[in-house]
Amino acid sequence: MKKIIIYQVLPRLFGNDNRTHQPNGTIQTNGCGKMNDFTSRALEQIKALGATHIWYTGIIEHATKTDNSHYGIPGDAPAVVKGCAGSPYAIKDYYDIDPDIATSIPARMKEFEDLLSRTHKAGMDVIIDFVPNHVSRLYHSDARPDGVTDLGQDDDTRQAFSPQNNFYYMPNETFGIEGVDLQGYYEHPAKATGNNQFTAHPNRNDWYETVKLNYGVDYTGGTGMHFNPIPRTWKQMLHILLFWAEKGIDGFRCDMAEMVPVEFWRWAITQVKAQYPNILFIAEVYNPNEYRNYLEQGHFDYLYDKVGMYDCLRAITQGYMQTSDITSRWQEVDDIRDHMLYFLENHDEQRLASDFFAGDGERGKAALIVAATMGRNPFMLYFGQELGERGMDAEGFSGRDGRTTIFDYWMVDSVRRWRNRNRFDNRQLTPSEVSLQQFYSRVLNLCNSEDALREGDMYDLMYANLRNESFNPGKQYAFVRRKGNTIILVVANFDDRDAEVAVNIPQHLFEFYGLKESSEVHAEELLASCPFHIPFNSKEPTPLLVQAHSGRLLRFNL
């Protein structure tokens, strides 16, 4: 059994050394990272961070303003592409690799297959995006296998909704975007937009670059769900999943999974797992009321825990919530907690070190300790997070918003300096960046090297410390991980100041686990590999000095 640690990375950005940094710059001006930048050396370094899986974001071909027509790839309409590079979630061909990230565009699928092989050889599994809810407005697959019908090819565009259509239509209406010049782009009849905008005229804040896929749900006519006979879109999406599974990938991160009916997921995932039983399905679901539905009925392995644990840890880090609130967050999903994916950053969220979040990567250490070590469930790291990447560039389509752009050709400076042209020698990193990276690596590697963290139980100590005058339940959080007789006491301090705490250990813990209390245990500080002695019993609190925005992980046997 392994605790899953996912390293999310955009190949377009990871290997780009071009320092031009021109807002709205072209691929020729600003450059672009390639799949081949993930060398054996690079993968070795990513694994050394503690990663067990890599989520390569933006692998599948998507709409772009870059002209690749000389390679036989049809161009896209600039008016319906966001940014020069385009969104990785405006899929243009489900069966192809994005040409921007290939060193040799004609050999792009071979380069992906080689990347897959290198990643596996480095001891990590590969996750790619499956984007089931929407495609680019000019979707056309020129790489689809023989006998595969293209999306929209056989649609009856005279009908707003038909269970066997791939798209939703506004018959007799022409597409337009409020306040946007379409520059000659013409779409008639108009198709519904990806964020469920069933109008011919979405606005500039909608996902106007995408078209909503039809899974047999009539959003417009009120006739409900039409799943028998099986909608054509279901069959086409299953074929796409099997196409990539056959390549040897190990998992799919399913974009906006809750916008696709759970009935499809049950039908499709069952069939994929019948052939590839170990393949993972991770769902982006934001509605807690749907969590169990998508796990139990949809057969997903893991779900994003965004509105629960992420939002809570962010608010605590920013001083808006109490650390005691963490308890209610895990309790709300306790029955499915092993299936909740924790993270502090991803491509949709603001960088932890940005001015909009914590302002400094050091201030996220306590949150990292809690998110990574509290349970058996997966944890995800976003590339550059471990270096304190701030994401404070104004790249073009993405303004200065604290996020690393997914729309523009750009270079992530902290990652460029870490790579240092594939040397990974830390010579271009600052001492604080090296220190933060080492901290992340230490915590994440402990998640699998320590049995109690990898597969042990969790016992929340907060209820025994809410009225403890030597413990601040607004700024500190404490829990125990236990495997057999091995205990790891974890205390995280979200305060700006070092804290001298004394943690109450309830008698119930010893009774529940059948362990003996001890007046003194020989403990090892796992973050510093230093031994010392502490009391661990219900009669006297356990005293600890915990640094600001950090924590302690003490391992001992009872």
LOZAGU-605770 format. One record per residue (C-alpha): residue in one letter; x, y, z. Coordinates in steps of 0.25 Angstrom, whole numbers. Layout:
N
<node r="A" east="X" north="Y" up="Z"/>
...
This chain:
558
<node r="M" east="0" north="0" up="0"/>
<node r="K" east="5" north="14" up="-4"/>
<node r="K" east="0" north="28" up="0"/>
<node r="I" east="-2" north="35" up="-13"/>
<node r="I" east="6" north="48" up="-15"/>
<node r="I" east="3" north="55" up="-28"/>
<node r="Y" east="12" north="65" up="-35"/>
<node r="Q" east="4" north="73" up="-44"/>
<node r="V" east="12" north="80" up="-55"/>
<node r="L" east="9" north="87" up="-69"/>
<node r="P" east="19" north="82" up="-79"/>
<node r="R" east="17" north="95" up="-86"/>
<node r="L" east="23" north="103" up="-75"/>
<node r="F" east="32" north="93" up="-67"/>
<node r="G" east="44" north="93" up="-77"/>
<node r="N" east="43" north="107" up="-83"/>
<node r="D" east="56" north="114" up="-81"/>
<node r="N" east="52" north="126" up="-90"/>
<node r="R" east="53" north="139" up="-81"/>
<node r="T" east="46" north="149" up="-91"/>
<node r="H" east="34" north="150" up="-83"/>
<node r="Q" east="26" north="158" up="-93"/>
<node r="P" east="11" north="159" up="-89"/>
<node r="N" east="2" north="152" up="-99"/>
<node r="G" east="15" north="147" up="-106"/>
<node r="T" east="15" north="136" up="-117"/>
<node r="I" east="22" north="123" up="-116"/>
<node r="Q" east="33" north="128" up="-124"/>
<node r="T" east="35" north="140" up="-115"/>
<node r="N" east="33" north="134" up="-101"/>
<node r="G" east="36" north="119" up="-104"/>
<node r="C" east="30" north="107" up="-99"/>
<node r="G" east="34" north="95" up="-91"/>
<node r="K" east="34" north="81" up="-97"/>
<node r="M" east="31" north="67" up="-93"/>
<node r="N" east="46" north="64" up="-95"/>
<node r="D" east="49" north="73" up="-84"/>
<node r="F" east="45" north="63" up="-74"/>
<node r="T" east="58" north="56" up="-75"/>
<node r="S" east="62" north="44" up="-66"/>
<node r="R" east="70" north="54" up="-58"/>
<node r="A" east="57" north="63" up="-56"/>
<node r="L" east="48" north="51" up="-53"/>
<node r="E" east="58" north="46" up="-43"/>
<node r="Q" east="58" north="60" up="-36"/>
<node r="I" east="42" north="60" up="-36"/>
<node r="K" east="42" north="46" up="-30"/>
<node r="A" east="52" north="51" up="-19"/>
<node r="L" east="42" north="61" up="-15"/>
<node r="G" east="33" north="49" up="-11"/>
<node r="A" east="24" north="48" up="-23"/>
<node r="T" east="18" north="35" up="-26"/>
<node r="H" east="10" north="40" up="-38"/>
<node r="I" east="11" north="51" up="-48"/>
<node r="W" east="-1" north="58" up="-54"/>
<node r="Y" east="4" north="64" up="-67"/>
<node r="T" east="-6" north="75" up="-70"/>
<node r="G" east="-9" north="80" up="-84"/>
<node r="I" east="-4" north="67" up="-91"/>
<node r="I" east="-16" north="66" up="-101"/>
<node r="E" east="-17" north="75" up="-113"/>
<node r="H" east="-25" north="88" up="-110"/>
<node r="A" east="-29" north="100" up="-117"/>
<node r="T" east="-18" north="110" up="-119"/>
<node r="K" east="-14" north="123" up="-127"/>
<node r="T" east="-1" north="117" up="-132"/>
<node r="D" east="-2" north="113" up="-146"/>
<node r="N" east="2" north="98" up="-149"/>
<node r="S" east="-5" north="97" up="-162"/>
<node r="H" east="8" north="93" up="-169"/>
<node r="Y" east="8" north="81" up="-161"/>
<node r="G" east="-7" north="77" up="-166"/>
<node r="I" east="-13" north="82" up="-153"/>
<node r="P" east="-25" north="91" up="-156"/>
<node r="G" east="-24" north="105" up="-149"/>
<node r="D" east="-33" north="111" up="-139"/>
<node r="A" east="-41" north="124" up="-139"/>
<node r="P" east="-33" north="134" up="-130"/>
<node r="A" east="-46" north="140" up="-125"/>
<node r="V" east="-50" north="127" up="-118"/>
<node r="V" east="-37" north="124" up="-112"/>
<node r="K" east="-33" north="129" up="-99"/>
<node r="G" east="-19" north="134" up="-98"/>
<node r="C" east="-8" north="131" up="-109"/>
<node r="A" east="-6" north="117" up="-104"/>
<node r="G" east="-20" north="114" up="-102"/>
<node r="S" east="-27" north="107" up="-90"/>
<node r="P" east="-23" north="92" up="-88"/>
<node r="Y" east="-38" north="90" up="-85"/>
<node r="A" east="-42" north="94" up="-99"/>
<node r="I" east="-40" north="81" up="-105"/>
<node r="K" east="-38" north="81" up="-120"/>
<node r="D" east="-35" north="66" up="-123"/>
<node r="Y" east="-37" north="55" up="-112"/>
<node r="Y" east="-28" north="46" up="-119"/>
<node r="D" east="-15" north="55" up="-121"/>
<node r="I" east="-4" north="61" up="-114"/>
<node r="D" east="-3" north="76" up="-113"/>
<node r="P" east="8" north="80" up="-123"/>
<node r="D" east="13" north="91" up="-115"/>
<node r="I" east="20" north="82" up="-105"/>
<node r="A" east="26" north="73" up="-116"/>
<node r="T" east="41" north="75" up="-120"/>
<node r="S" east="37" north="68" up="-134"/>
<node r="I" east="22" north="71" up="-136"/>
<node r="P" east="21" north="59" up="-146"/>
<node r="A" east="26" north="50" up="-135"/>
<node r="R" east="18" north="56" up="-124"/>
<node r="M" east="11" north="43" up="-120"/>
<node r="K" east="24" north="36" up="-120"/>
<node r="E" east="30" north="46" up="-111"/>
<node r="F" east="18" north="44" up="-102"/>
<node r="E" east="20" north="29" up="-102"/>
<node r="D" east="34" north="31" up="-98"/>
<node r="L" east="31" north="41" up="-87"/>
<node r="L" east="21" north="30" up="-82"/>
<node r="S" east="32" north="20" up="-82"/>
<node r="R" east="42" north="29" up="-75"/>
<node r="T" east="33" north="33" up="-64"/>
<node r="H" east="30" north="18" up="-61"/>
<node r="K" east="45" north="15" up="-62"/>
<node r="A" east="47" north="26" up="-51"/>
<node r="G" east="37" north="19" up="-42"/>
<node r="M" east="25" north="28" up="-44"/>
<node r="D" east="11" north="26" up="-50"/>
<node r="V" east="5" north="36" up="-60"/>
<node r="I" east="-8" north="43" up="-59"/>
<node r="I" east="-14" north="51" up="-71"/>
<node r="D" east="-26" north="60" up="-72"/>
<node r="F" east="-39" north="55" up="-77"/>
<node r="V" east="-48" north="66" up="-81"/>
<node r="P" east="-62" north="61" up="-83"/>
<node r="N" east="-71" north="73" up="-81"/>
<node r="H" east="-67" north="82" up="-93"/>
<node r="V" east="-58" north="83" up="-105"/>
<node r="S" east="-53" north="95" up="-113"/>
<node r="R" east="-62" north="102" up="-122"/>
<node r="L" east="-55" north="97" up="-135"/>
<node r="Y" east="-53" north="83" up="-130"/>
<node r="H" east="-48" north="73" up="-141"/>
<node r="S" east="-40" north="60" up="-139"/>
<node r="D" east="-31" north="58" up="-150"/>
<node r="A" east="-24" north="47" up="-142"/>
<node r="R" east="-36" north="38" up="-138"/>
<node r="P" east="-35" north="24" up="-142"/>
<node r="D" east="-41" north="18" up="-154"/>
<node r="G" east="-56" north="16" up="-152"/>
<node r="V" east="-58" north="26" up="-141"/>
<node r="T" east="-68" north="37" up="-144"/>
<node r="D" east="-64" north="51" up="-141"/>
<node r="L" east="-72" north="59" up="-130"/>
<node r="G" east="-83" north="66" up="-137"/>
<node r="Q" east="-82" north="59" up="-150"/>
<node r="D" east="-95" north="53" up="-150"/>
<node r="D" east="-103" north="63" up="-141"/>
<node r="D" east="-117" north="68" up="-146"/>
<node r="T" east="-114" north="83" up="-144"/>
<node r="R" east="-129" north="86" up="-146"/>
<node r="Q" east="-132" north="81" up="-132"/>
<node r="A" east="-128" north="88" up="-119"/>
<node r="F" east="-127" north="75" up="-112"/>
<node r="S" east="-126" north="61" up="-117"/>
<node r="P" east="-121" north="49" up="-109"/>
<node r="Q" east="-112" north="45" up="-120"/>
<node r="N" east="-106" north="58" up="-123"/>
<node r="N" east="-92" north="62" up="-118"/>
<node r="F" east="-95" north="76" up="-116"/>
<node r="Y" east="-107" north="85" up="-112"/>
<node r="Y" east="-112" north="95" up="-122"/>
<node r="M" east="-119" north="109" up="-123"/>
<node r="P" east="-126" north="106" up="-137"/>
<node r="N" east="-127" north="119" up="-146"/>
<node r="E" east="-118" north="127" up="-136"/>
<node r="T" east="-103" north="131" up="-139"/>
<node r="F" east="-93" north="130" up="-129"/>
<node r="G" east="-87" north="143" up="-123"/>
<node r="I" east="-80" north="148" up="-110"/>
<node r="E" east="-85" north="160" up="-103"/>
<node r="G" east="-74" north="171" up="-104"/>
<node r="V" east="-65" north="162" up="-112"/>
<node r="D" east="-61" north="164" up="-127"/>
<node r="L" east="-62" north="150" up="-134"/>
<node r="Q" east="-52" north="155" up="-145"/>
<node r="G" east="-60" north="147" up="-155"/>
<node r="Y" east="-62" north="134" up="-147"/>
<node r="Y" east="-76" north="129" up="-151"/>
<node r="E" east="-84" north="118" up="-144"/>
<node r="H" east="-98" north="115" up="-149"/>
<node r="P" east="-106" north="110" up="-142"/>
<node r="A" east="-100" north="114" up="-129"/>
<node r="K" east="-96" north="103" up="-119"/>
<node r="A" east="-97" north="103" up="-104"/>
<node r="T" east="-85" north="108" up="-97"/>
<node r="G" east="-77" north="99" up="-87"/>
<node r="N" east="-82" north="105" up="-74"/>
<node r="N" east="-96" north="101" up="-77"/>
<node r="Q" east="-100" north="114" up="-84"/>
<node r="F" east="-111" north="110" up="-93"/>
<node r="T" east="-111" north="123" up="-101"/>
<node r="A" east="-105" north="128" up="-114"/>
<node r="H" east="-99" north="140" up="-107"/>
<node r="P" east="-90" north="136" up="-95"/>
<node r="N" east="-82" north="147" up="-89"/>
<node r="R" east="-67" north="149" up="-88"/>
<node r="N" east="-67" north="143" up="-74"/>
<node r="D" east="-73" north="130" up="-79"/>
<node r="W" east="-65" north="118" up="-84"/>
<node r="Y" east="-68" north="124" up="-98"/>
<node r="E" east="-56" north="116" up="-104"/>
<node r="T" east="-63" north="103" up="-102"/>
<node r="V" east="-76" north="95" up="-106"/>
<node r="K" east="-84" north="87" up="-96"/>
<node r="L" east="-85" north="72" up="-99"/>
<node r="N" east="-98" north="65" up="-99"/>
<node r="Y" east="-99" north="53" up="-90"/>
<node r="G" east="-114" north="51" up="-92"/>
<node r="V" east="-119" north="61" up="-82"/>
<node r="D" east="-129" north="71" up="-87"/>
<node r="Y" east="-125" north="84" up="-80"/>
<node r="T" east="-134" north="92" up="-90"/>
<node r="G" east="-147" north="85" up="-92"/>
<node r="G" east="-150" north="80" up="-78"/>
<node r="T" east="-151" north="65" up="-83"/>
<node r="G" east="-141" north="60" up="-73"/>
<node r="M" east="-130" north="49" up="-76"/>
<node r="H" east="-130" north="40" up="-88"/>
<node r="F" east="-120" north="29" up="-85"/>
<node r="N" east="-127" north="17" up="-92"/>
<node r="P" east="-123" north="15" up="-103"/>
<node r="I" east="-109" north="19" up="-99"/>
<node r="P" east="-106" north="33" up="-104"/>
<node r="R" east="-95" north="33" up="-115"/>
<node r="T" east="-86" north="43" up="-107"/>
<node r="W" east="-85" north="32" up="-96"/>
<node r="K" east="-79" north="22" up="-106"/>
<node r="Q" east="-70" north="32" up="-112"/>
<node r="M" east="-65" north="36" up="-99"/>
<node r="L" east="-63" north="22" up="-94"/>
<node r="H" east="-55" north="19" up="-107"/>
<node r="I" east="-46" north="31" up="-104"/>
<node r="L" east="-43" north="26" up="-89"/>
<node r="L" east="-39" north="13" up="-94"/>
<node r="F" east="-30" north="19" up="-105"/>
<node r="W" east="-22" north="25" up="-94"/>
<node r="A" east="-23" north="14" up="-85"/>
<node r="E" east="-17" north="5" up="-95"/>
<node r="K" east="-5" north="14" up="-96"/>
<node r="G" east="-2" north="10" up="-82"/>
<node r="I" east="-6" north="23" up="-74"/>
<node r="D" east="-9" north="20" up="-60"/>
<node r="G" east="-20" north="30" up="-57"/>
<node r="F" east="-29" north="41" up="-61"/>
<node r="R" east="-32" north="54" up="-55"/>
<node r="C" east="-46" north="57" up="-59"/>
<node r="D" east="-49" north="71" up="-61"/>
<node r="M" east="-62" north="77" up="-56"/>
<node r="A" east="-67" north="62" up="-54"/>
<node r="E" east="-80" north="67" up="-47"/>
<node r="M" east="-85" north="74" up="-60"/>
<node r="V" east="-86" north="60" up="-66"/>
<node r="P" east="-97" north="51" up="-61"/>
<node r="V" east="-92" north="40" up="-51"/>
<node r="E" east="-99" north="30" up="-59"/>
<node r="F" east="-89" north="32" up="-70"/>
<node r="W" east="-78" north="30" up="-60"/>
<node r="R" east="-83" north="17" up="-54"/>
<node r="W" east="-85" north="12" up="-68"/>
<node r="A" east="-71" north="16" up="-74"/>
<node r="I" east="-62" north="14" up="-62"/>
<node r="T" east="-68" north="0" up="-60"/>
<node r="Q" east="-64" north="-4" up="-74"/>
<node r="V" east="-50" north="3" up="-73"/>
<node r="K" east="-47" north="-4" up="-60"/>
<node r="A" east="-51" north="-17" up="-66"/>
<node r="Q" east="-40" north="-17" up="-75"/>
<node r="Y" east="-30" north="-8" up="-67"/>
<node r="P" east="-34" north="-11" up="-52"/>
<node r="N" east="-22" north="-2" up="-46"/>
<node r="I" east="-25" north="11" up="-54"/>
<node r="L" east="-29" north="22" up="-45"/>
<node r="F" east="-41" north="32" up="-47"/>
<node r="I" east="-40" north="45" up="-40"/>
<node r="A" east="-52" north="54" up="-40"/>
<node r="E" east="-53" north="69" up="-40"/>
<node r="V" east="-66" north="71" up="-31"/>
<node r="Y" east="-69" north="83" up="-23"/>
<node r="N" east="-83" north="80" up="-18"/>
<node r="P" east="-81" north="72" up="-5"/>
<node r="N" east="-95" north="67" up="-6"/>
<node r="E" east="-91" north="59" up="-18"/>
<node r="Y" east="-78" north="53" up="-12"/>
<node r="R" east="-83" north="40" up="-8"/>
<node r="N" east="-92" north="39" up="-21"/>
<node r="Y" east="-79" north="40" up="-30"/>
<node r="L" east="-71" north="31" up="-21"/>
<node r="E" east="-82" north="20" up="-19"/>
<node r="Q" east="-90" north="21" up="-32"/>
<node r="G" east="-80" north="27" up="-41"/>
<node r="H" east="-69" north="18" up="-37"/>
<node r="F" east="-58" north="29" up="-35"/>
<node r="D" east="-46" north="26" up="-27"/>
<node r="Y" east="-43" north="40" up="-22"/>
<node r="L" east="-50" north="54" up="-21"/>
<node r="Y" east="-44" north="68" up="-20"/>
<node r="D" east="-46" north="73" up="-6"/>
<node r="K" east="-46" north="87" up="-10"/>
<node r="V" east="-58" north="93" up="-2"/>
<node r="G" east="-55" north="86" up="10"/>
<node r="M" east="-41" north="84" up="14"/>
<node r="Y" east="-34" north="93" up="4"/>
<node r="D" east="-43" north="105" up="7"/>
<node r="C" east="-42" north="103" up="22"/>
<node r="L" east="-26" north="102" up="22"/>
<node r="R" east="-26" north="114" up="13"/>
<node r="A" east="-35" north="122" up="22"/>
<node r="I" east="-27" north="118" up="35"/>
<node r="T" east="-13" north="121" up="28"/>
<node r="Q" east="-19" north="135" up="25"/>
<node r="G" east="-25" north="137" up="39"/>
<node r="Y" east="-39" north="136" up="36"/>
<node r="M" east="-43" north="123" up="42"/>
<node r="Q" east="-38" north="115" up="55"/>
<node r="T" east="-30" north="102" up="54"/>
<node r="S" east="-41" north="95" up="62"/>
<node r="D" east="-49" north="97" up="50"/>
<node r="I" east="-41" north="86" up="43"/>
<node r="T" east="-48" north="75" up="52"/>
<node r="S" east="-61" north="78" up="46"/>
<node r="R" east="-56" north="78" up="32"/>
<node r="W" east="-50" north="64" up="33"/>
<node r="Q" east="-62" north="59" up="41"/>
<node r="E" east="-72" north="63" up="30"/>
<node r="V" east="-66" north="53" up="20"/>
<node r="D" east="-60" north="43" up="31"/>
<node r="D" east="-67" north="31" up="24"/>
<node r="I" east="-60" north="35" up="11"/>
<node r="R" east="-48" north="42" up="15"/>
<node r="D" east="-38" north="32" up="9"/>
<node r="H" east="-44" north="36" up="-4"/>
<node r="M" east="-42" north="51" up="-3"/>
<node r="L" east="-30" north="58" up="-10"/>
<node r="Y" east="-24" north="69" up="-2"/>
<node r="F" east="-16" north="80" up="-8"/>
<node r="L" east="-12" north="94" up="-5"/>
<node r="E" east="-9" north="98" up="-19"/>
<node r="N" east="-14" north="94" up="-33"/>
<node r="H" east="-15" north="101" up="-47"/>
<node r="D" east="-29" north="107" up="-43"/>
<node r="E" east="-24" north="113" up="-30"/>
<node r="Q" east="-16" north="125" up="-26"/>
<node r="R" east="-1" north="121" up="-22"/>
<node r="L" east="1" north="120" up="-7"/>
<node r="A" east="12" north="129" up="-7"/>
<node r="S" east="5" north="140" up="-15"/>
<node r="D" east="0" north="153" up="-10"/>
<node r="F" east="-14" north="148" up="-11"/>
<node r="F" east="-12" north="136" up="-1"/>
<node r="A" east="-1" north="135" up="9"/>
<node r="G" east="10" north="144" up="2"/>
<node r="D" east="21" north="135" up="6"/>
<node r="G" east="23" north="120" up="4"/>
<node r="E" east="29" north="119" up="18"/>
<node r="R" east="15" north="122" up="23"/>
<node r="G" east="9" north="110" up="17"/>
<node r="K" east="18" north="100" up="24"/>
<node r="A" east="7" north="97" up="35"/>
<node r="A" east="-4" north="95" up="25"/>
<node r="L" east="6" north="85" up="17"/>
<node r="I" east="8" north="77" up="30"/>
<node r="V" east="-7" north="76" up="33"/>
<node r="A" east="-11" north="73" up="18"/>
<node r="A" east="0" north="63" up="15"/>
<node r="T" east="1" north="55" up="28"/>
<node r="M" east="-13" north="55" up="34"/>
<node r="G" east="-19" north="43" up="26"/>
<node r="R" east="-16" north="32" up="17"/>
<node r="N" east="-23" north="40" up="6"/>
<node r="P" east="-15" north="46" up="-6"/>
<node r="F" east="-8" north="59" up="-6"/>
<node r="M" east="-5" north="67" up="-18"/>
<node r="L" east="7" north="77" up="-20"/>
<node r="Y" east="7" north="88" up="-31"/>
<node r="F" east="20" north="90" up="-38"/>
<node r="G" east="28" north="101" up="-32"/>
<node r="Q" east="20" north="101" up="-19"/>
<node r="E" east="31" north="94" up="-12"/>
<node r="L" east="40" north="106" up="-17"/>
<node r="G" east="31" north="117" up="-12"/>
<node r="E" east="27" north="121" up="-26"/>
<node r="R" east="18" north="133" up="-25"/>
<node r="G" east="11" north="134" up="-38"/>
<node r="M" east="10" north="149" up="-38"/>
<node r="D" east="13" north="151" up="-53"/>
<node r="A" east="4" north="158" up="-62"/>
<node r="E" east="5" north="148" up="-74"/>
<node r="G" east="-5" north="153" up="-84"/>
<node r="F" east="-19" north="147" up="-84"/>
<node r="S" east="-16" north="143" up="-69"/>
<node r="G" east="-14" north="156" up="-62"/>
<node r="R" east="-6" north="158" up="-49"/>
<node r="D" east="-16" north="149" up="-41"/>
<node r="G" east="-6" north="140" up="-33"/>
<node r="R" east="-8" north="129" up="-42"/>
<node r="T" east="2" north="122" up="-52"/>
<node r="T" east="-5" north="124" up="-65"/>
<node r="I" east="-11" north="112" up="-73"/>
<node r="F" east="-14" north="121" up="-85"/>
<node r="D" east="-1" north="128" up="-89"/>
<node r="Y" east="13" north="124" up="-93"/>
<node r="W" east="22" north="127" up="-81"/>
<node r="M" east="33" north="123" up="-73"/>
<node r="V" east="32" north="120" up="-58"/>
<node r="D" east="45" north="126" up="-52"/>
<node r="S" east="47" north="118" up="-39"/>
<node r="V" east="45" north="105" up="-47"/>
<node r="R" east="55" north="110" up="-58"/>
<node r="R" east="65" north="113" up="-48"/>
<node r="W" east="63" north="99" up="-41"/>
<node r="R" east="65" north="92" up="-54"/>
<node r="N" east="77" north="100" up="-57"/>
<node r="R" east="77" north="94" up="-71"/>
<node r="N" east="75" north="80" up="-66"/>
<node r="R" east="86" north="81" up="-55"/>
<node r="F" east="77" north="82" up="-43"/>
<node r="D" east="89" north="87" up="-35"/>
<node r="N" east="82" north="97" up="-27"/>
<node r="R" east="92" north="108" up="-31"/>
<node r="Q" east="82" north="118" up="-36"/>
<node r="L" east="72" north="116" up="-25"/>
<node r="T" east="72" north="125" up="-12"/>
<node r="P" east="76" north="119" up="1"/>
<node r="S" east="61" north="120" up="5"/>
<node r="E" east="56" north="113" up="-7"/>
<node r="V" east="66" north="102" up="-5"/>
<node r="S" east="61" north="101" up="10"/>
<node r="L" east="46" north="101" up="6"/>
<node r="Q" east="48" north="90" up="-4"/>
<node r="Q" east="56" north="82" up="6"/>
<node r="F" east="44" north="83" up="16"/>
<node r="Y" east="34" north="79" up="5"/>
<node r="S" east="43" north="67" up="1"/>
<node r="R" east="45" north="63" up="16"/>
<node r="V" east="30" north="64" up="19"/>
<node r="L" east="25" north="57" up="6"/>
<node r="N" east="35" north="46" up="7"/>
<node r="L" east="31" north="43" up="21"/>
<node r="C" east="17" north="40" up="17"/>
<node r="N" east="22" north="27" up="10"/>
<node r="S" east="34" north="24" up="19"/>
<node r="E" east="27" north="24" up="32"/>
<node r="D" east="16" north="13" up="33"/>
<node r="A" east="8" north="21" up="43"/>
<node r="L" east="7" north="32" up="33"/>
<node r="R" east="5" north="23" up="21"/>
<node r="E" east="-6" north="14" up="26"/>
<node r="G" east="-8" north="17" up="41"/>
<node r="D" east="-21" north="22" up="48"/>
<node r="M" east="-23" north="37" up="51"/>
<node r="Y" east="-27" north="42" up="65"/>
<node r="D" east="-31" north="56" up="66"/>
<node r="L" east="-26" north="63" up="79"/>
<node r="M" east="-33" north="76" up="78"/>
<node r="Y" east="-45" north="72" up="87"/>
<node r="A" east="-36" north="70" up="98"/>
<node r="N" east="-29" north="83" up="96"/>
<node r="L" east="-40" north="93" up="94"/>
<node r="R" east="-39" north="99" up="108"/>
<node r="N" east="-25" north="96" up="110"/>
<node r="E" east="-18" north="109" up="114"/>
<node r="S" east="-5" north="104" up="109"/>
<node r="F" east="-10" north="101" up="95"/>
<node r="N" east="-17" north="111" up="85"/>
<node r="P" east="-28" north="104" up="78"/>
<node r="G" east="-29" north="116" up="68"/>
<node r="K" east="-14" north="115" up="64"/>
<node r="Q" east="-9" north="101" up="67"/>
<node r="Y" east="-15" north="87" up="62"/>
<node r="A" east="-11" north="74" up="68"/>
<node r="F" east="-14" north="59" up="65"/>
<node r="V" east="-7" north="45" up="66"/>
<node r="R" east="-5" north="35" up="55"/>
<node r="R" east="-3" north="21" up="60"/>
<node r="K" east="1" north="8" up="54"/>
<node r="G" east="2" north="-4" up="64"/>
<node r="N" east="10" north="1" up="76"/>
<node r="T" east="16" north="13" up="67"/>
<node r="I" east="11" north="27" up="70"/>
<node r="I" east="14" north="39" up="62"/>
<node r="L" east="10" north="52" up="70"/>
<node r="V" east="7" north="63" up="60"/>
<node r="V" east="6" north="78" up="65"/>
<node r="A" east="5" north="89" up="54"/>
<node r="N" east="6" north="104" up="58"/>
<node r="F" east="-1" north="114" up="49"/>
<node r="D" east="3" north="125" up="57"/>
<node r="D" east="13" north="136" up="53"/>
<node r="R" east="21" north="133" up="66"/>
<node r="D" east="28" north="121" up="72"/>
<node r="A" east="19" north="114" up="82"/>
<node r="E" east="22" north="107" up="95"/>
<node r="V" east="10" north="97" up="96"/>
<node r="A" east="6" north="86" up="105"/>
<node r="V" east="-3" north="76" up="98"/>
<node r="N" east="-13" north="69" up="106"/>
<node r="I" east="-14" north="54" up="103"/>
<node r="P" east="-27" north="48" up="107"/>
<node r="Q" east="-29" north="35" up="114"/>
<node r="H" east="-38" north="30" up="103"/>
<node r="L" east="-27" north="29" up="93"/>
<node r="F" east="-20" north="19" up="101"/>
<node r="E" east="-32" north="11" up="104"/>
<node r="F" east="-37" north="12" up="89"/>
<node r="Y" east="-23" north="7" up="84"/>
<node r="G" east="-20" north="-2" up="96"/>
<node r="L" east="-7" north="5" up="99"/>
<node r="K" east="0" north="7" up="112"/>
<node r="E" east="2" north="21" up="117"/>
<node r="S" east="17" north="25" up="119"/>
<node r="S" east="23" north="36" up="128"/>
<node r="E" east="35" north="37" up="118"/>
<node r="V" east="36" north="32" up="104"/>
<node r="H" east="49" north="32" up="95"/>
<node r="A" east="44" north="40" up="83"/>
<node r="E" east="50" north="44" up="70"/>
<node r="E" east="47" north="58" up="63"/>
<node r="L" east="45" north="53" up="49"/>
<node r="L" east="46" north="67" up="42"/>
<node r="A" east="60" north="68" up="48"/>
<node r="S" east="64" north="54" up="52"/>
<node r="C" east="68" north="57" up="66"/>
<node r="P" east="64" north="49" up="78"/>
<node r="F" east="59" north="54" up="92"/>
<node r="H" east="50" north="49" up="103"/>
<node r="I" east="35" north="54" up="106"/>
<node r="P" east="24" north="49" up="115"/>
<node r="F" east="12" north="43" up="107"/>
<node r="N" east="1" north="40" up="117"/>
<node r="S" east="-13" north="45" up="121"/>
<node r="K" east="-8" north="51" up="134"/>
<node r="E" east="2" north="62" up="130"/>
<node r="P" east="2" north="70" up="117"/>
<node r="T" east="13" north="67" up="106"/>
<node r="P" east="22" north="80" up="105"/>
<node r="L" east="27" north="84" up="92"/>
<node r="L" east="33" north="97" up="85"/>
<node r="V" east="27" north="98" up="72"/>
<node r="Q" east="33" north="108" up="62"/>
<node r="A" east="24" north="119" up="55"/>
<node r="H" east="17" north="114" up="42"/>
<node r="S" east="23" north="100" up="44"/>
<node r="G" east="21" north="87" up="53"/>
<node r="R" east="26" north="75" up="60"/>
<node r="L" east="25" north="61" up="56"/>
<node r="L" east="30" north="52" up="68"/>
<node r="R" east="31" north="37" up="66"/>
<node r="F" east="32" north="27" up="78"/>
<node r="N" east="27" north="13" up="82"/>
<node r="L" east="18" north="10" up="94"/>
